[in-house]
């Protein structure tokens, strides 16, 4: 057990959520609003062979309790032996460590494995001093990095409050760019398209019409509406996508089945069928005010189906259910013309080696300037009419 950041708090580093943490006490820190931070999601990754030596993710979660046992703060944390599944690429840093004769791995990462979704990482009790607890978690992560002889600690896809806390504590901030959709109070999908230029609006309508012309039926199912047999079909689609892209599939069929049962309506599947048979599916997760697009798979290509299942159905779902935004995943400039505009994302980094800390901070400063310029240029691709 490490020293506590305050005499009244107990700090522990745990290598699994179960059985140390009860689901309700963990979710009280933020898991109710963010599906990927929920006990159900994170513990399912641990129990169903999605982490560990096979993929290089080792849980090292940090928790703070009061003397009466109340969980008041937590940090989902992993020791990493590679950079797979992070979506914030640090190959240049790894090379810098190698040139200096140092080991870059293992490192510490606070993130949701394989999930480039924005959200809190510093989880704090809603009835406690959030600022003080955030500072305590950051300080303890820095000290843990030094005690364990780790190269760096990375906090990925942080929300605005956490990003501010990291900046105040002197961590290096790194800017990225994704493409997010915002709900401007649209009445329906046609109301959303009314803001497009004529050419872009016609293109979207043509893509949606093509799906219907091919005789495909597309419908929405929630986690509590998908049976085990359909999850097996979806997992087959999921594996096929990674095989085509020469990627590494990490999520198991048991993981999908369990999280569907535990998260229920927070799991949103867009299913495409032809003559009553599944031919493709996209999987999303729903938070308090945001829809997150995650996985896509198909048996064979159908013109326009990827855009329909991964983007248009999600937008329509957000409008109908009053969600504020839709994060469809990392990368993909083709999303811009379909209403997903360039959006800044942030990560925060601590470098334990003083000699390398300065060069990393300079790297991030230069990269941020380039990313800001790139985001501004990409905005010129917006499909919305200039008013």
ABEGO torsion letter per residue (X at the ends): XBBBABAABBBBBBABAOAABBAAAAAAAGAAABAAABAAAAAAAAAAGABEAAAGBBBBBBBBBBAAGBBABBBBBBBBABABGAGBBAAAAAAAAAAAGBBAOBBBBBBBBGBBBBEBABBBBAABBAAAAAAAAAAAAAAAAAAAGBABBBBBGBBAAAAAAAAAAGBBBBBBBBBBBBBAGBABAAAAAAABBAAAAAAAAAAAAAAAAAGBBBBBBBAAABBAAAAAAAAAAAAAAAAAAGBBBABBAAAAAAAAAAAEAABBBBBBBBGGBBABBBBBBBBAABBBBABBBBABBBBGAAAAAAAAAAAAAAAAAGBABBBAEBEGAAAAAAGBBBBBBBBBBBBABAAAAAAAAAAAAAAAAAAAAAAAAAAAABABBBX
